[in-house]
Amino acid sequence: MADYAADAPSSAGVAIVQRNGTASADTVPAGCTLLVFNSGAGVHNVDLAIGYLFDGLPVGSAATPGKRRYAIAASTYQLVRVPANYGDANGRVGLTIDGTATEIKYWVIGA
């Protein structure tokens, strides 16, 4: 598991670091934006953990309780805003990838 900080844009420009998907959950800051690229030949699901409960129950769909799922089509980029209220007590959000995780590349961008 890797805990990634967000790269903050500036008026002078800044290089952003490409992250590679891993088989275990990485974490990103709540409130950041992700640029996700699927370099594989098939769809990959990227799940963000929702770090709170509503009435004692995990938030999310019946298929993915406690998570928000994004289907990333092959050879495409997707922008994902990570809501601030998804963060756990430390302000971190778990990110997991199905299938061949190394086919997912992503960039963590600050506000």
N, CA, C and O atoms as a GROMACS GRO file, in nm:
protein
  444
    1MET      N    1   0.084  -0.117   0.000
    1MET     CA    2   0.000   0.000   0.000
    1MET      C    3   0.089   0.124   0.000
    1MET      O    4   0.187   0.132   0.074
    2ALA      N    5   0.052   0.220  -0.084
    2ALA     CA    6   0.124   0.346  -0.089
    2ALA      C    7   0.028   0.459  -0.053
    2ALA      O    8  -0.089   0.458  -0.092
    3ASP      N    9   0.079   0.556   0.020
    3ASP     CA   10   0.001   0.672   0.060
    3ASP      C   11   0.052   0.790  -0.021
    3ASP      O   12   0.162   0.839   0.005
    4TYR      N   13  -0.026   0.836  -0.120
    4TYR     CA   14   0.020   0.940  -0.212
    4TYR      C   15  -0.034   1.077  -0.174
    4TYR      O   16  -0.152   1.092  -0.143
    5ALA      N   17   0.053   1.176  -0.177
    5ALA     CA   18   0.013   1.315  -0.160
    5ALA      C   19  -0.028   1.369  -0.298
    5ALA      O   20   0.006   1.311  -0.401
    6ALA      N   21  -0.101   1.480  -0.298
    6ALA     CA   22  -0.143   1.541  -0.423
    6ALA      C   23  -0.036   1.637  -0.473
    6ALA      O   24   0.028   1.706  -0.394
    7ASP      N   25  -0.017   1.641  -0.604
    7ASP     CA   26   0.070   1.740  -0.667
    7ASP      C   27  -0.013   1.866  -0.686
    7ASP      O   28  -0.120   1.862  -0.746
    8ALA      N   29   0.036   1.978  -0.634
    8ALA     CA   30  -0.041   2.103  -0.638
    8ALA      C   31  -0.005   2.186  -0.761
    8ALA      O   32   0.112   2.218  -0.782
    9PRO      N   33  -0.106   2.220  -0.842
    9PRO     CA   34  -0.078   2.305  -0.958
    9PRO      C   35  -0.038   2.446  -0.914
    9PRO      O   36  -0.077   2.492  -0.806
   10SER      N   37   0.040   2.514  -0.996
   10SER     CA   38   0.078   2.651  -0.966
   10SER      C   39   0.079   2.733  -1.094
   10SER      O   40   0.076   2.677  -1.204
   11SER      N   41   0.084   2.865  -1.080
   11SER     CA   42   0.084   2.952  -1.198
   11SER      C   43   0.215   2.938  -1.276
   11SER      O   44   0.220   2.973  -1.394
   12ALA      N   45   0.320   2.887  -1.211
   12ALA     CA   46   0.447   2.866  -1.279
   12ALA      C   47   0.455   2.729  -1.345
   12ALA      O   48   0.549   2.699  -1.418
   13GLY      N   49   0.354   2.645  -1.318
   13GLY     CA   50   0.355   2.509  -1.371
   13GLY      C   51   0.427   2.415  -1.276
   13GLY      O   52   0.516   2.457  -1.202
   14VAL      N   53   0.389   2.291  -1.280
   14VAL     CA   54   0.451   2.191  -1.193
   14VAL      C   55   0.443   2.056  -1.262
   14VAL      O   56   0.343   2.025  -1.328
   15ALA      N   57   0.547   1.977  -1.248
   15ALA     CA   58   0.544   1.841  -1.300
   15ALA      C   59   0.460   1.755  -1.206
   15ALA      O   60   0.474   1.765  -1.084
   16ILE      N   61   0.374   1.671  -1.262
   16ILE     CA   62   0.297   1.581  -1.178
   16ILE      C   63   0.351   1.439  -1.196
   16ILE      O   64   0.398   1.402  -1.304
   17VAL      N   65   0.343   1.363  -1.090
   17VAL     CA   66   0.404   1.230  -1.086
   17VAL      C   67   0.302   1.124  -1.122
   17VAL      O   68   0.192   1.120  -1.066
   18GLN      N   69   0.338   1.038  -1.218
   18GLN     CA   70   0.252   0.926  -1.254
   18GLN      C   71   0.261   0.819  -1.147
   18GLN      O   72   0.370   0.780  -1.106
   19ARG      N   73   0.147   0.772  -1.103
   19ARG     CA   74   0.140   0.662  -1.007
   19ARG      C   75   0.097   0.537  -1.083
   19ARG      O   76   0.019   0.546  -1.177
   20ASN      N   77   0.147   0.424  -1.043
   20ASN     CA   78   0.108   0.297  -1.105
   20ASN      C   79   0.019   0.222  -1.009
   20ASN      O   80   0.045   0.217  -0.889
   21GLY      N   81  -0.087   0.162  -1.062
   21GLY     CA   82  -0.177   0.085  -0.980
   21GLY      C   83  -0.106  -0.032  -0.913
   21GLY      O   84  -0.011  -0.088  -0.967
   22THR      N   85  -0.154  -0.067  -0.795
   22THR     CA   86  -0.098  -0.179  -0.720
   22THR      C   87  -0.211  -0.275  -0.684
   22THR      O   88  -0.328  -0.238  -0.689
   23ALA      N   89  -0.174  -0.397  -0.648
   23ALA     CA   90  -0.274  -0.497  -0.613
   23ALA      C   91  -0.339  -0.466  -0.478
   23ALA      O   92  -0.453  -0.508  -0.454
   24SER      N   93  -0.271  -0.394  -0.391
   24SER     CA   94  -0.329  -0.357  -0.262
   24SER      C   95  -0.379  -0.214  -0.269
   24SER      O   96  -0.345  -0.140  -0.361
   25ALA      N   97  -0.460  -0.177  -0.174
   25ALA     CA   98  -0.520  -0.044  -0.174
   25ALA      C   99  -0.416   0.064  -0.149
   25ALA      O  100  -0.339   0.058  -0.053
   26ASP      N  101  -0.415   0.164  -0.238
   26ASP     CA  102  -0.337   0.285  -0.214
   26ASP      C  103  -0.430   0.386  -0.148
   26ASP      O  104  -0.551   0.364  -0.144
   27THR      N  105  -0.375   0.494  -0.097
   27THR     CA  106  -0.460   0.601  -0.044
   27THR      C  107  -0.421   0.732  -0.108
   27THR      O  108  -0.305   0.757  -0.142
   28VAL      N  109  -0.523   0.818  -0.124
   28VAL     CA  110  -0.506   0.952  -0.180
   28VAL      C  111  -0.577   1.050  -0.087
   28VAL      O  112  -0.661   1.009  -0.007
   29PRO      N  113  -0.545   1.179  -0.097
   29PRO     CA  114  -0.611   1.275  -0.009
   29PRO      C  115  -0.757   1.299  -0.048
   29PRO      O  116  -0.790   1.309  -0.166
   30ALA      N  117  -0.843   1.308   0.053
   30ALA     CA  118  -0.981   1.347   0.028
   30ALA      C  119  -0.980   1.488  -0.031
   30ALA      O  120  -0.903   1.574   0.013
   31GLY      N  121  -1.065   1.513  -0.130
   31GLY     CA  122  -1.074   1.645  -0.192
   31GLY      C  123  -0.984   1.665  -0.312
   31GLY      O  124  -0.988   1.771  -0.374
   32CYS      N  125  -0.902   1.566  -0.346
   32CYS     CA  126  -0.813   1.580  -0.462
   32CYS      C  127  -0.888   1.543  -0.591
   32CYS      O  128  -1.005   1.505  -0.587
   33THR      N  129  -0.821   1.555  -0.702
   33THR     CA  130  -0.871   1.511  -0.831
   33THR      C  131  -0.775   1.406  -0.885
   33THR      O  132  -0.654   1.420  -0.873
   34LEU      N  133  -0.830   1.301  -0.944
   34LEU     CA  134  -0.749   1.197  -1.005
   34LEU      C  135  -0.764   1.202  -1.156
   34LEU      O  136  -0.875   1.219  -1.208
   35LEU      N  137  -0.654   1.188  -1.227
   35LEU     CA  138  -0.656   1.165  -1.371
   35LEU      C  139  -0.614   1.019  -1.386
   35LEU      O  140  -0.502   0.982  -1.353
   36VAL      N  141  -0.707   0.935  -1.436
   36VAL     CA  142  -0.685   0.791  -1.441
   36VAL      C  143  -0.676   0.747  -1.587
   36VAL      O  144  -0.760   0.785  -1.669
   37PHE      N  145  -0.574   0.666  -1.619
   37PHE     CA  146  -0.557   0.613  -1.754
   37PHE      C  147  -0.552   0.461  -1.750
   37PHE      O  148  -0.479   0.403  -1.669
   38ASN      N  149  -0.630   0.398  -1.836
   38ASN     CA  150  -0.629   0.253  -1.848
   38ASN      C  151  -0.548   0.216  -1.971
   38ASN      O  152  -0.593   0.238  -2.083
   39SER      N  153  -0.430   0.161  -1.951
   39SER     CA  154  -0.343   0.123  -2.062
   39SER      C  155  -0.371  -0.019  -2.111
   39SER      O  156  -0.306  -0.065  -2.204
   40GLY      N  157  -0.466  -0.087  -2.050
   40GLY     CA  158  -0.496  -0.225  -2.085
   40GLY      C  159  -0.594  -0.238  -2.201
   40GLY      O  160  -0.638  -0.138  -2.258
   41ALA      N  161  -0.627  -0.362  -2.234
   41ALA     CA  162  -0.717  -0.391  -2.346
   41ALA      C  163  -0.862  -0.404  -2.304
   41ALA      O  164  -0.951  -0.406  -2.390
   42GLY      N  165  -0.890  -0.412  -2.174
   42GLY     CA  166  -1.027  -0.426  -2.126
   42GLY      C  167  -1.059  -0.324  -2.019
   42GLY      O  168  -0.972  -0.250  -1.974
   43VAL      N  169  -1.184  -0.321  -1.980
   43VAL     CA  170  -1.231  -0.228  -1.876
   43VAL      C  171  -1.171  -0.267  -1.741
   43VAL      O  172  -1.158  -0.385  -1.709
   44HIS      N  173  -1.134  -0.166  -1.662
   44HIS     CA  174  -1.091  -0.187  -1.523
   44HIS      C  175  -1.183  -0.105  -1.434
   44HIS      O  176  -1.225   0.005  -1.470
   45ASN      N  177  -1.214  -0.161  -1.317
   45ASN     CA  178  -1.289  -0.087  -1.217
   45ASN      C  179  -1.192  -0.029  -1.115
   45ASN      O  180  -1.104  -0.098  -1.064
   46VAL      N  181  -1.210   0.099  -1.088
   46VAL     CA  182  -1.134   0.168  -0.985
   46VAL      C  183  -1.234   0.205  -0.877
   46VAL      O  184  -1.333   0.273  -0.905
   47ASP      N  185  -1.210   0.161  -0.754
   47ASP     CA  186  -1.301   0.188  -0.644
   47ASP      C  187  -1.238   0.284  -0.545
   47ASP      O  188  -1.121   0.271  -0.509
   48LEU      N  189  -1.317   0.381  -0.501
   48LEU     CA  190  -1.278   0.472  -0.393
   48LEU      C  191  -1.357   0.432  -0.269
   48LEU      O  192  -1.479   0.418  -0.275
   49ALA      N  193  -1.288   0.414  -0.158
   49ALA     CA  194  -1.355   0.382  -0.032
   49ALA      C  195  -1.426   0.506   0.020
   49ALA      O  196  -1.375   0.618   0.010
   50ILE      N  197  -1.544   0.486   0.075
   50ILE     CA  198  -1.618   0.595   0.138
   50ILE      C  199  -1.598   0.577   0.288
   50ILE      O  200  -1.645   0.479   0.346
   51GLY      N  201  -1.528   0.672   0.349
   51GLY     CA  202  -1.482   0.656   0.487
   51GLY      C  203  -1.581   0.695   0.595
   51GLY      O  204  -1.539   0.740   0.701
   52TYR      N  205  -1.710   0.679   0.572
   52TYR     CA  206  -1.807   0.708   0.678
   52TYR      C  207  -1.927   0.616   0.665
   52TYR      O  208  -1.947   0.552   0.562
   53LEU      N  209  -2.006   0.611   0.770
   53LEU     CA  210  -2.128   0.531   0.772
   53LEU      C  211  -2.248   0.624   0.781
   53LEU      O  212  -2.238   0.733   0.837
   54PHE      N  213  -2.360   0.580   0.728
   54PHE     CA  214  -2.487   0.652   0.744
   54PHE      C  215  -2.579   0.562   0.823
   54PHE      O  216  -2.612   0.452   0.779
   55ASP      N  217  -2.621   0.606   0.940
   55ASP     CA  218  -2.708   0.528   1.026
   55ASP      C  219  -2.647   0.390   1.055
   55ASP      O  220  -2.718   0.290   1.064
   56GLY      N  221  -2.515   0.387   1.070
   56GLY     CA  222  -2.445   0.264   1.103
   56GLY      C  223  -2.420   0.172   0.985
   56GLY      O  224  -2.367   0.062   1.003
   57LEU      N  225  -2.457   0.214   0.863
   57LEU     CA  226  -2.442   0.130   0.745
   57LEU      C  227  -2.344   0.191   0.647
   57LEU      O  228  -2.334   0.314   0.638
   58PRO      N  229  -2.269   0.108   0.572
   58PRO     CA  230  -2.178   0.162   0.472
   58PRO      C  231  -2.254   0.228   0.358
   58PRO      O  232  -2.359   0.179   0.316
   59VAL      N  233  -2.202   0.337   0.310
   59VAL     CA  234  -2.262   0.410   0.199
   59VAL      C  235  -2.211   0.349   0.069
   59VAL      O  236  -2.096   0.306   0.063
   60GLY      N  237  -2.293   0.346  -0.034
   60GLY     CA  238  -2.254   0.291  -0.164
   60GLY      C  239  -2.369   0.213  -0.224
   60GLY      O  240  -2.477   0.206  -0.165
   61SER      N  241  -2.347   0.154  -0.338
   61SER     CA  242  -2.453   0.075  -0.402
   61SER      C  243  -2.456  -0.065  -0.342
   61SER      O  244  -2.366  -0.103  -0.268
   62ALA      N  245  -2.560  -0.140  -0.374
   62ALA     CA  246  -2.570  -0.277  -0.326
   62ALA      C  247  -2.453  -0.362  -0.377
   62ALA      O  248  -2.406  -0.452  -0.308
   63ALA      N  249  -2.406  -0.332  -0.498
   63ALA     CA  250  -2.296  -0.409  -0.556
   63ALA      C  251  -2.162  -0.374  -0.492
   63ALA      O  252  -2.074  -0.459  -0.483
   64THR      N  253  -2.146  -0.250  -0.449
   64THR     CA  254  -2.018  -0.206  -0.392
   64THR      C  255  -2.042  -0.125  -0.264
   64THR      O  256  -2.016  -0.004  -0.263
   65PRO      N  257  -2.090  -0.189  -0.156
   65PRO     CA  258  -2.113  -0.113  -0.033
   65PRO      C  259  -1.984  -0.053   0.021
   65PRO      O  260  -1.880  -0.119   0.025
   66GLY      N  261  -1.993   0.072   0.062
   66GLY     CA  262  -1.877   0.142   0.117
   66GLY      C  263  -1.778   0.189   0.013
   66GLY      O  264  -1.668   0.232   0.048
   67LYS      N  265  -1.817   0.183  -0.115
   67LYS     CA  266  -1.726   0.223  -0.222
   67LYS      C  267  -1.801   0.295  -0.333
   67LYS      O  268  -1.922   0.279  -0.350
   68ARG      N  269  -1.727   0.375  -0.407
   68ARG     CA  270  -1.778   0.438  -0.530
   68ARG      C  271  -1.695   0.381  -0.643
   68ARG      O  272  -1.573   0.394  -0.643
   69ARG      N  273  -1.761   0.318  -0.740
   69ARG     CA  274  -1.691   0.249  -0.849
   69ARG      C  275  -1.691   0.332  -0.976
   69ARG      O  276  -1.791   0.393  -1.013
   70TYR      N  277  -1.575   0.333  -1.042
   70TYR     CA  278  -1.558   0.400  -1.172
   70TYR      C  279  -1.509   0.295  -1.270
   70TYR      O  280  -1.405   0.232  -1.248
   71ALA      N  281  -1.581   0.276  -1.380
   71ALA     CA  282  -1.540   0.183  -1.485
   71ALA      C  283  -1.457   0.263  -1.585
   71ALA      O  284  -1.507   0.356  -1.648
   72ILE      N  285  -1.330   0.226  -1.600
   72ILE     CA  286  -1.239   0.296  -1.690
   72ILE      C  287  -1.222   0.209  -1.816
   72ILE      O  288  -1.165   0.100  -1.809
   73ALA      N  289  -1.272   0.257  -1.928
   73ALA     CA  290  -1.264   0.181  -2.053
   73ALA      C  291  -1.119   0.171  -2.100
   73ALA      O  292  -1.034   0.252  -2.062
   74ALA      N  293  -1.093   0.072  -2.183
   74ALA     CA  294  -0.958   0.050  -2.236
   74ALA      C  295  -0.908   0.171  -2.312
   74ALA      O  296  -0.983   0.234  -2.387
   75SER      N  297  -0.783   0.204  -2.291
   75SER     CA  298  -0.713   0.313  -2.362
   75SER      C  299  -0.780   0.449  -2.347
   75SER      O  300  -0.776   0.531  -2.438
   76THR      N  301  -0.843   0.473  -2.232
   76THR     CA  302  -0.906   0.602  -2.208
   76THR      C  303  -0.856   0.665  -2.078
   76THR      O  304  -0.806   0.597  -1.989
   77TYR      N  305  -0.873   0.796  -2.071
   77TYR     CA  306  -0.846   0.874  -1.951
   77TYR      C  307  -0.980   0.911  -1.888
   77TYR      O  308  -1.079   0.929  -1.959
   78GLN      N  309  -0.983   0.923  -1.756
   78GLN     CA  310  -1.102   0.970  -1.688
   78GLN      C  311  -1.060   1.060  -1.572
   78GLN      O  312  -0.970   1.027  -1.496
   79LEU      N  313  -1.128   1.175  -1.560
   79LEU     CA  314  -1.107   1.265  -1.446
   79LEU      C  315  -1.205   1.226  -1.337
   79LEU      O  316  -1.324   1.209  -1.363
   80VAL      N  317  -1.156   1.213  -1.215
   80VAL     CA  318  -1.239   1.174  -1.102
   80VAL      C  319  -1.212   1.272  -0.988
   80VAL      O  320  -1.099   1.288  -0.943
   81ARG      N  321  -1.319   1.338  -0.942
   81ARG     CA  322  -1.307   1.423  -0.823
   81ARG      C  323  -1.332   1.335  -0.702
   81ARG      O  324  -1.434   1.266  -0.695
   82VAL      N  325  -1.240   1.337  -0.607
   82VAL     CA  326  -1.254   1.260  -0.484
   82VAL      C  327  -1.321   1.351  -0.381
   82VAL      O  328  -1.257   1.443  -0.330
   83PRO      N  329  -1.447   1.328  -0.350
   83PRO     CA  330  -1.516   1.417  -0.256
   83PRO      C  331  -1.446   1.423  -0.120
   83PRO      O  332  -1.395   1.323  -0.070
   84ALA      N  333  -1.444   1.540  -0.063
   84ALA     CA  334  -1.379   1.559   0.067
   84ALA      C  335  -1.443   1.473   0.175
   84ALA      O  336  -1.374   1.427   0.267
   85ASN      N  337  -1.574   1.451   0.166
   85ASN     CA  338  -1.640   1.372   0.271
   85ASN      C  339  -1.619   1.222   0.257
   85ASN      O  340  -1.672   1.146   0.338
   86TYR      N  341  -1.544   1.176   0.157
   86TYR     CA  342  -1.508   1.034   0.146
   86TYR      C  343  -1.392   1.000   0.240
   86TYR      O  344  -1.366   0.882   0.265
   87GLY      N  345  -1.324   1.100   0.291
   87GLY     CA  346  -1.205   1.077   0.372
   87GLY      C  347  -1.232   1.008   0.504
   87GLY      O  348  -1.339   1.023   0.563
   88ASP      N  349  -1.134   0.929   0.550
   88ASP     CA  350  -1.144   0.866   0.680
   88ASP      C  351  -1.103   0.968   0.788
   88ASP      O  352  -1.093   1.087   0.759
   89ALA      N  353  -1.080   0.922   0.907
   89ALA     CA  354  -1.043   1.012   1.017
   89ALA      C  355  -0.913   1.086   0.991
   89ALA      O  356  -0.889   1.191   1.050
   90ASN      N  357  -0.828   1.033   0.902
   90ASN     CA  358  -0.701   1.096   0.868
   90ASN      C  359  -0.707   1.175   0.737
   90ASN      O  360  -0.605   1.224   0.690
   91GLY      N  361  -0.827   1.186   0.678
   91GLY     CA  362  -0.841   1.260   0.553
   91GLY      C  363  -0.791   1.182   0.432
   91GLY      O  364  -0.760   1.242   0.329
   92ARG      N  365  -0.784   1.050   0.442
   92ARG     CA  366  -0.733   0.966   0.334
   92ARG      C  367  -0.847   0.882   0.276
   92ARG      O  368  -0.942   0.847   0.346
   93VAL      N  369  -0.836   0.850   0.147
   93VAL     CA  370  -0.937   0.770   0.077
   93VAL      C  371  -0.866   0.652   0.012
   93VAL      O  372  -0.770   0.670  -0.064
   94GLY      N  373  -0.912   0.531   0.040
   94GLY     CA  374  -0.856   0.412  -0.020
   94GLY      C  375  -0.894   0.401  -0.167
   94GLY      O  376  -1.007   0.432  -0.206
   95LEU      N  377  -0.799   0.356  -0.249
   95LEU     CA  378  -0.820   0.339  -0.393
   95LEU      C  379  -0.777   0.198  -0.429
   95LEU      O  380  -0.662   0.160  -0.407
   96THR      N  381  -0.870   0.120  -0.485
   96THR     CA  382  -0.837  -0.017  -0.526
   96THR      C  383  -0.870  -0.036  -0.673
   96THR      O  384  -0.957   0.032  -0.728
   97ILE      N  385  -0.800  -0.128  -0.737
   97ILE     CA  386  -0.812  -0.153  -0.880
   97ILE      C  387  -0.832  -0.302  -0.901
   97ILE      O  388  -0.760  -0.383  -0.841
   98ASP      N  389  -0.929  -0.339  -0.985
   98ASP     CA  390  -0.949  -0.480  -1.014
   98ASP      C  391  -0.862  -0.526  -1.130
   98ASP      O  392  -0.807  -0.444  -1.204
   99GLY      N  393  -0.849  -0.657  -1.146
   99GLY     CA  394  -0.775  -0.712  -1.259
   99GLY      C  395  -0.626  -0.685  -1.251
   99GLY      O  396  -0.568  -0.687  -1.142
  100THR      N  397  -0.566  -0.658  -1.364
  100THR     CA  398  -0.422  -0.631  -1.372
  100THR      C  399  -0.400  -0.484  -1.334
  100THR      O  400  -0.405  -0.396  -1.419
  101ALA      N  401  -0.376  -0.462  -1.207
  101ALA     CA  402  -0.369  -0.325  -1.154
  101ALA      C  403  -0.261  -0.241  -1.221
  101ALA      O  404  -0.276  -0.119  -1.231
  102THR      N  405  -0.153  -0.303  -1.266
  102THR     CA  406  -0.044  -0.226  -1.327
  102THR      C  407  -0.084  -0.163  -1.461
  102THR      O  408  -0.011  -0.078  -1.512
  103GLU      N  409  -0.198  -0.202  -1.517
  103GLU     CA  410  -0.247  -0.138  -1.640
  103GLU      C  411  -0.312  -0.003  -1.613
  103GLU      O  412  -0.343   0.071  -1.707
  104ILE      N  413  -0.334   0.028  -1.487
  104ILE     CA  414  -0.391   0.158  -1.449
  104ILE      C  415  -0.278   0.250  -1.407
  104ILE      O  416  -0.197   0.216  -1.320
  105LYS      N  417  -0.274   0.366  -1.468
  105LYS     CA  418  -0.180   0.474  -1.433
  105LYS      C  419  -0.267   0.590  -1.385
  105LYS      O  420  -0.373   0.616  -1.443
  106TYR      N  421  -0.223   0.659  -1.281
  106TYR     CA  422  -0.304   0.774  -1.236
  106TYR      C  423  -0.216   0.882  -1.177
  106TYR      O  424  -0.104   0.858  -1.132
  107TRP      N  425  -0.271   1.002  -1.178
  107TRP     CA  426  -0.206   1.121  -1.127
  107TRP      C  427  -0.296   1.180  -1.021
  107TRP      O  428  -0.417   1.188  -1.040
  108VAL      N  429  -0.238   1.222  -0.909
  108VAL     CA  430  -0.311   1.278  -0.796
  108VAL      C  431  -0.288   1.429  -0.798
  108VAL      O  432  -0.176   1.475  -0.779
  109ILE      N  433  -0.394   1.505  -0.820
  109ILE     CA  434  -0.383   1.650  -0.839
  109ILE      C  435  -0.457   1.721  -0.726
  109ILE      O  436  -0.572   1.690  -0.696
  110GLY      N  437  -0.389   1.816  -0.663
  110GLY     CA  438  -0.448   1.892  -0.554
  110GLY      C  439  -0.540   2.001  -0.604
  110GLY      O  440  -0.549   2.028  -0.724
  111ALA      N  441  -0.608   2.064  -0.509
  111ALA     CA  442  -0.702   2.172  -0.544
  111ALA      C  443  -0.630   2.301  -0.574
  111ALA      O  444  -0.694   2.401  -0.605
   0.00000   0.00000   0.00000
